[in-house]
Amino acid sequence: MKTVTSIIVALMLYGCSGPAVAGPGDDALGQAQSLQSQGDARGALNAALQGLTVEPDNPKLNFFVGEIYFNTGRFDSALFYYDRVLLKKGKDPDALYGAGMAALKLKGYDAAFGYFERGEKSGKDKAKFMYGQGLAMMEKGDYAKADLNFRKAIDKDKKNPLYHLALAEANYRNKTYPIALSEYGRAIEIDSSLFQEAGIHYKMAQAHLNMRNIPAAIEEYKIDLQISPQDTLAWQELGKIYLIAGKVPEAAFSLEKYVGLKPTDGEAWYSLGQLYLQIQDQEKAAHAFEKAVELKAKVAESFGHLARIYSDRKEFERALDAYSRYEAQFGQPDSVEYWFEKGKTMMKLGEKNAVYFDSALMAFERAAQIEPTFTQAFEYAGLTMYYQRQYQRSIDYFNRLLQQDSTNVNAYRNLAFAYLKTEQYQNAARSFRKALDIKPDDVLMRSMLAKIYSFNKDFDNAAAQYEMVLKSNGGQVSDSLKCEIYPELGFDYLNLGKCSAALPILLQAEKCKPRDTAILMNIAASYQLCNSIKEANSYFRKVLEIEPNNKQALRGEMETRLQSGG
C-alpha cells in the first residue's frame, strides 16, 4: 500500500487540469497534512474531521481520514470513510483498495473481494487488485483461487516481493510445501531485507519439517532464532526436531532456552528433565523435575524420577524424601515398581541405620502382594534379611523365589551363602551345584563349591572342581585366582595321597606366597610322602626360618634329618 503522504500528494493532483480555487476542505487538508508531517497524528485527524464538517463530501479529506484510521487499526472507521470517497468517485482505485484491505481486516472476505474486483475492473493497478482478491480467497480457505490470483498479480508485476510472499503463504496453508519454499525464497531474492523477517524462516522451517527434511528445518529455525531469540515457540519446536534427529544435547540446549524465556511451563521442565537423563546429567535433571513438581506438572512422574536420581547418586535420604512427598500428595500407590525401588532405597539406608531394614522389607512385601510373580521382590527381601543376619528368613525368601523361577542363578548363589552362614554345608553345596548347572563357567562359584567339599573332607570332589576352574576359558584364568586355587588344590591332592600331583601345584603356590608357612609345610609333607627326604627337610627348615617355634616344623625337620642320616 502507498504511504499516506504519497497518496495524499497524488490526490492533490485530482480534479481538472486547470487551476482551481482552493475551498475550505482543501485548506483543512493542507493543515492536516502539515500536522501529520510534524508527527501530530491526533491533531491531523482532528483537523481533517473539522474540515469534513464544512465539506463532508470532499473525497481527499475522506480518504485522508480513512488512511489514518486504517493505520491506527480502526478498520471499521477506515471502511466508513473509504466508502464515502466511493460515493463520489466509485472507481477511485486507492479508495477501492483501501476499502478492500479494511474489509479484509474486519474478516468481511466477500465484501473485500467485491472491492478488489471493482478495482480490477477500473483498469488501474490491476496487479494489486488481483493480489487483494487472492488475499480474500486465501482467508476464505479457497487456496486454489488464491494461488491463481497471486500468479496473475505476479504475471503483471514480477518484482513485487509481497505477491511472492502471498503465493508462498497460500501454498503453505494448503500444505503445498515445495511451492511455498520456492516462493519464500523468490521473495527474499527480490527484497533481501525480508531475510531478517523471523516469521518467514519459521514457516520455511515448518515446511521443511513437513517434508521430512530435518537438517533444512533445523537451519531455518536457527536463522529464525538468530533474528528473534525471544521466540519461545521456535525454541520449543527446535528442541523437538533435534530430538527427532537424535541430537539430544542440542535438544536440551533448545529447551533450556525455552524455559529461560517461559519459566512457568512445568511440562517443559519435565521434558527437559527427561532430556538431561538421556545425556546422563542427573544433577540438572533433578533440578528440572523439582521445578516440574513446584509448578504442579507431571508431579507423580517427577517424584518417581527424583527418587531414582537421588538413589543413583547415593543421596538416599533425599530419595526417601521424594517418596514421602509423593505419598503425602497421592497416597500409597499400587505400583510394583514404586515399592520395589523404594525398598532398595530403604535397604541402602539400612546399611548405616538398621532401623530402615524393616521398612525395606515391608516395601518388598508390598511389591510381592501387588504382583506375586515379581520375583525380584523376594530376592531383595532375602538380601534384606541376610544383611540383618536373619539368615533363616533370607533362606525362606530365596526359596520362595526359586519356586517361581528355578533358573535364577543369583537366587541359588545367595541361598548358598545363607546356608553357609547357618553352617548347612550340604545345602550350600547343593545350591552352588544348581547354580553351576545353569552357569557352568562361573569360576568363583565353582571355587566356593570346591572349598565346601574340602571343608567336608570330600577331597576328590574338591580337587575335581579346582581342576575345572583351572581349565575354564581355555586355561585363561587370572593369576590372582590361580594363586588362590594352588594352595587349596595342593592341599586336596596331599590329602588324597597324590604327592606327585600336589608338588607342582604347591610349588606354584610358593611363587605366589613365598613366606606362607602353610604352603611351605604342605610342600615339605608332599616331599616326605614322595620319599624326597632331603627336599622335605629343606622346606621344614624354611618354615623354621620364618617361625622358629613352629612345633610341626620342628618335628618334621628332626624326622627328616634322622631319616636322611644327618
MOHU-V125601 format. One record per pair of residues at least 24 apart in sequence whose C-alpha atoms are under 10 Angstrom apart, sorted by the first residue. I is the first residue (numbers start at 1). J is the second residue. D is the distance in whole Angstrom. If there is no record, write none. Layout:
I	J	D
I	J	D
//
This chain:
1	94	9
1	97	8
1	98	8
1	101	9
1	128	9
2	94	9
2	98	10
3	67	9
3	71	10
4	33	9
4	36	10
4	63	9
4	64	7
4	65	10
4	66	10
4	67	6
4	68	8
4	71	9
5	33	8
5	36	9
5	37	8
5	64	9
5	67	10
7	60	10
7	63	9
7	64	9
7	67	9
7	94	8
8	33	8
8	60	7
8	61	9
8	63	8
8	64	7
8	67	10
9	33	10
9	60	10
10	60	10
11	59	9
11	60	6
11	61	10
11	63	9
11	64	10
11	94	9
12	60	8
14	59	10
14	60	9
23	54	10
23	55	9
23	58	10
24	51	7
24	52	9
24	54	7
24	55	7
24	58	10
25	49	10
25	50	9
25	51	5
25	52	7
25	53	9
25	54	7
25	55	6
25	56	8
25	57	9
25	58	6
25	59	9
25	60	8
25	61	7
25	62	10
26	51	8
26	55	9
26	58	8
26	60	8
26	61	8
27	51	8
28	52	8
28	54	9
28	55	10
28	61	8
29	58	10
29	60	8
29	61	6
29	62	10
29	64	8
29	65	10
30	61	10
32	61	9
32	64	9
32	65	10
33	64	9
36	68	10
41	68	8
41	72	10
42	68	9
44	68	9
45	69	9
56	84	9
57	84	7
57	85	7
57	87	9
57	88	7
58	84	9
58	85	8
58	88	8
59	83	10
59	84	7
59	85	5
59	86	8
59	87	9
59	88	7
59	89	8
59	92	10
59	95	9
60	85	8
60	95	10
61	85	9
62	86	10
62	95	9
63	94	8
63	95	7
63	98	9
66	95	9
66	98	8
66	99	9
66	102	9
67	95	9
67	98	8
67	99	10
67	102	10
69	102	10
70	98	8
70	99	9
70	101	9
70	102	7
70	105	9
73	102	9
73	105	9
74	102	9
74	105	10
74	106	10
75	99	9
75	101	9
75	102	5
75	103	7
75	104	9
75	105	7
75	106	7
76	102	7
76	103	8
76	105	9
76	106	7
77	102	9
78	102	7
78	103	9
79	103	7
79	106	9
90	118	9
90	119	9
90	122	9
91	115	10
91	118	7
91	119	7
91	120	10
91	121	9
91	122	6
91	123	9
91	124	9
92	118	10
92	119	8
92	122	8
92	124	9
93	118	9
93	119	6
93	120	9
93	121	10
93	122	7
93	123	9
93	124	7
93	125	8
93	126	9
93	128	10
93	129	9
94	119	9
94	124	10
94	125	9
95	119	9
96	120	9
96	122	10
96	129	9
97	125	10
97	128	8
97	129	7
97	132	8
100	129	9
100	132	7
100	133	9
100	135	10
100	136	9
101	132	7
101	133	10
101	135	9
101	136	9
103	136	9
104	132	9
104	133	10
104	135	8
104	136	7
104	139	8
105	136	10
107	136	9
107	139	8
107	140	9
108	136	9
108	139	10
108	140	10
109	133	9
109	135	9
109	136	5
109	137	7
109	138	9
109	139	7
109	140	7
110	136	7
110	137	9
110	140	9
111	136	9
112	136	6
112	137	10
113	137	8
125	153	10
125	156	9
125	157	10
126	152	9
126	153	7
126	156	8
126	157	10
127	151	10
127	152	7
127	153	4
127	154	7
127	155	8
127	156	6
127	157	7
127	158	10
127	160	10
127	163	9
128	152	10
128	153	7
128	154	9
128	156	9
128	157	9
128	160	10
128	162	10
128	163	8
129	153	8
130	154	9
130	156	10
130	163	10
131	162	9
131	163	7
131	164	10
131	166	8
131	167	9
132	163	10
132	166	10
134	163	9
134	166	8
134	167	9
134	170	9
135	163	10
135	166	7
135	167	9
135	169	10
135	170	9
137	170	9
138	166	9
138	167	9
138	169	9
138	170	6
138	171	9
138	173	9
138	174	9
139	170	9
139	173	10
141	170	9
141	173	9
141	174	9
142	170	9
142	174	9
143	167	9
143	169	10
143	170	6
143	171	7
143	172	10
143	173	8
143	174	6
144	170	8
144	171	9
144	174	9
145	170	10
146	170	7
146	171	9
147	171	7
147	174	10
158	190	9
159	186	9
159	187	9
159	189	10
159	190	6
159	191	9
160	187	8
160	190	7
160	191	9
161	185	10
161	186	8
161	187	5
161	188	7
161	189	8
161	190	6
161	191	6
161	192	10
161	194	9
162	187	7
162	188	10
162	190	10
162	191	9
162	194	10
163	187	8
164	188	9
164	190	9
165	194	10
165	200	9
168	200	10
168	203	10
168	204	10
169	200	9
169	203	9
172	203	8
172	204	9
172	206	9
172	207	7
173	203	10
173	207	10
175	207	8
175	210	8
175	211	10
176	207	9
176	210	10
176	211	10
177	203	10
177	204	9
177	206	9
177	207	5
177	208	8
177	209	10
177	210	8
177	211	7
178	204	10
178	207	8
178	208	9
178	211	8
179	207	10
180	204	8
180	207	8
181	205	9
181	207	7
181	208	8
195	223	9
195	224	9
195	227	9
196	223	9
196	224	8
196	226	9
196	227	6
196	228	9
197	223	10
197	224	8
197	227	7
197	228	9
198	223	8
198	224	5
198	225	7
198	226	8
198	227	6
198	228	6
198	229	9
198	231	9
198	234	10
199	224	7
199	225	10
199	227	9
199	228	9
199	231	10
199	234	10
200	224	8
201	225	9
201	227	9
202	231	10
202	233	10
202	234	7
202	237	10
205	234	9
205	237	10
205	238	9
206	234	10
206	237	9
209	241	8
214	241	7
214	242	8
214	244	8
214	245	7
215	241	9
215	242	9
215	245	8
217	241	8
217	242	10
218	242	8
218	245	10
229	257	9
229	258	10
229	261	10
230	257	9
230	258	9
230	260	10
230	261	7
230	262	10
231	257	10
231	258	8
231	261	9
232	257	8
232	258	5
232	259	8
232	260	9
232	261	7
232	262	7
233	258	8
234	258	9
235	259	9
235	261	9
236	268	8
239	272	10
239	275	10
243	275	9
248	275	7
248	276	9
248	278	7
248	279	7
249	275	8
249	276	8
249	278	9
249	279	7
250	275	10
251	275	8
251	276	10
252	276	7
252	278	10
252	279	9
256	288	10
259	288	10
263	291	9
263	295	9
264	291	9
264	292	9
264	294	10
264	295	7
265	291	9
265	292	8
265	295	7
265	296	10
265	297	8
266	290	10
266	291	7
266	292	5
266	293	8
266	294	8
266	295	5
266	296	7
266	297	5
266	298	8
266	299	9
267	291	10
267	292	7
267	293	10
267	295	9
267	296	9
267	297	6
267	298	7
267	299	10
268	292	8
268	297	9
269	293	9
269	295	9
269	297	8
269	298	10
269	302	10
270	295	10
270	297	7
270	298	7
270	299	9
270	301	9
270	302	7
270	305	10
271	298	10
273	302	9
273	305	9
273	306	10
274	302	10
274	305	9
277	305	9
277	309	9
281	309	10
282	306	9
282	308	10
282	309	6
282	310	8
282	312	9
282	313	8
283	309	8
283	310	9
283	313	9
285	309	8
286	310	8
290	322	10
299	326	8
299	329	9
299	330	10
300	325	10
300	326	7
300	327	9
300	329	9
300	330	8
301	326	10
302	326	9
303	327	10
304	337	10
304	338	8
304	341	9
304	342	10
307	338	10
307	341	8
307	342	8
307	345	9
308	338	10
308	341	7
308	342	9
308	344	10
308	345	9
310	345	9
311	341	9
311	342	9
311	344	9
311	345	6
311	346	10
311	348	9
312	345	9
314	345	9
314	348	8
314	349	10
315	345	9
315	348	10
315	349	10
316	342	10
316	344	10
316	345	6
316	346	8
316	347	10
316	348	7
316	349	6
317	345	8
317	346	9
317	348	10
317	349	7
318	345	10
319	345	7
319	346	9
320	345	7
320	346	7
320	349	9
334	366	9
334	367	8
334	369	10
334	370	7
334	371	10
335	366	9
335	367	7
335	370	7
335	371	9
336	363	9
336	364	9
336	366	8
336	367	5
336	368	8
336	369	9
336	370	6
336	371	7
336	372	10
336	374	8
336	377	9
337	364	10
337	367	7
337	374	10
337	377	10
338	363	9
338	364	10
338	366	10
338	367	8
339	363	5
339	364	6
339	365	9
339	366	7
339	367	5
339	368	9
339	370	9
339	377	9
340	364	6
340	365	9
340	366	8
340	367	6
340	368	9
340	374	10
340	376	8
340	377	6
340	380	9
340	381	10
341	367	10
341	377	10
342	367	10
343	367	9
343	377	9
343	380	8
343	381	9
343	384	9
344	377	10
344	380	8
344	381	10
344	384	9
346	384	10
347	380	9
347	381	9
347	383	9
347	384	7
347	387	9
348	384	10
350	384	9
350	387	9
350	388	9
351	384	10
351	387	8
351	388	9
354	387	9
354	388	8
356	384	10
357	381	9
357	384	6
357	385	8
357	387	9
357	388	8
358	384	8
358	385	9
358	388	9
360	384	7
360	385	10
361	385	8
372	404	9
373	401	9
373	404	7
373	405	9
374	401	9
374	404	9
375	400	8
375	401	5
375	402	8
375	403	10
375	404	7
375	405	8
375	408	9
375	411	10
376	401	8
376	411	10
377	401	9
378	402	9
378	411	9
379	408	10
379	410	8
379	411	7
379	414	9
379	415	10
380	411	10
382	411	9
382	414	8
382	415	9
382	418	9
383	411	10
383	414	8
383	415	10
383	418	9
385	418	10
386	414	9
386	415	10
386	417	9
386	418	7
386	421	9
389	418	9
389	421	9
389	422	10
390	418	9
390	421	10
390	422	10
391	415	9
391	417	9
391	418	6
391	419	8
391	420	9
391	421	7
391	422	7
392	418	7
392	419	8
392	421	9
392	422	8
393	418	9
394	418	7
394	419	10
395	419	7
395	422	10
406	434	9
406	435	10
406	438	10
407	434	9
407	435	8
407	437	9
407	438	7
407	439	10
408	434	10
408	435	8
408	438	8
408	439	10
409	434	8
409	435	5
409	436	8
409	437	9
409	438	7
409	439	7
410	435	8
411	435	8
412	436	9
412	438	10
413	445	8
416	445	10
416	448	10
416	449	9
417	448	10
420	452	9
425	449	10
425	452	7
425	453	9
425	455	9
425	456	8
426	452	8
426	453	9
426	456	9
428	452	8
429	453	8
440	468	10
440	469	10
440	472	9
441	468	9
441	469	8
441	472	7
441	473	8
442	469	9
442	472	9
443	468	8
443	469	6
443	470	9
443	472	8
443	473	10
443	477	9
443	481	9
444	469	8
444	481	9
445	469	10
447	481	9
447	484	9
447	485	8
447	488	10
450	485	10
450	488	9
450	489	9
450	492	10
451	485	10
451	488	8
451	489	10
451	492	10
453	492	10
454	488	8
454	489	9
454	491	9
454	492	7
454	495	10
457	492	9
457	495	9
457	496	10
458	492	9
458	495	10
458	496	10
459	488	10
459	489	9
459	491	9
459	492	5
459	493	7
459	494	9
459	495	7
459	496	7
460	492	7
460	493	8
460	495	9
460	496	7
461	492	9
462	488	9
462	489	8
462	492	7
462	493	9
463	488	8
463	489	6
463	490	8
463	491	9
463	492	6
463	493	7
463	496	9
464	489	9
464	492	10
465	489	9
466	490	10
466	492	10
479	512	9
480	512	9
482	508	9
482	509	8
482	512	9
483	508	8
483	509	6
483	510	9
483	511	9
483	512	6
483	513	8
484	509	8
484	512	9
484	513	10
485	509	8
486	510	9
486	512	9
486	519	9
487	512	10
487	513	9
487	516	10
487	518	9
487	519	6
487	520	10
487	522	9
487	523	10
488	519	9
490	519	9
490	522	8
490	523	9
490	526	9
491	518	10
491	519	8
491	522	7
491	523	9
491	526	9
493	526	9
494	522	8
494	523	9
494	525	8
494	526	6
494	529	9
495	522	10
495	526	10
497	526	8
497	529	8
497	530	9
498	526	8
498	529	9
498	530	9
499	523	9
499	525	8
499	526	5
499	527	7
499	528	9
499	529	6
499	530	6
499	531	10
500	526	8
500	527	8
500	529	9
500	530	7
501	526	9
502	526	7
502	527	9
503	527	7
503	530	9
514	542	10
515	542	9
515	543	8
515	545	10
515	546	7
515	547	10
516	543	8
516	546	9
517	542	8
517	543	6
517	544	9
517	545	10
517	546	8
517	547	8
517	550	9
517	553	9
518	543	9
519	543	9
520	553	10
521	552	8
521	553	7
521	556	9
524	553	9
524	556	8
524	557	9
524	560	10
525	553	10
525	556	8
528	556	9
528	559	10
528	560	8
531	560	10
531	563	10
532	560	9
532	564	10
533	557	10
533	559	9
533	560	6
533	561	8
533	562	10
533	563	7
533	564	6
534	560	7
534	561	8
534	563	9
534	564	7
534	566	10
535	560	9
536	560	7
536	561	9
537	561	6
537	562	10
537	563	10
537	564	9
//
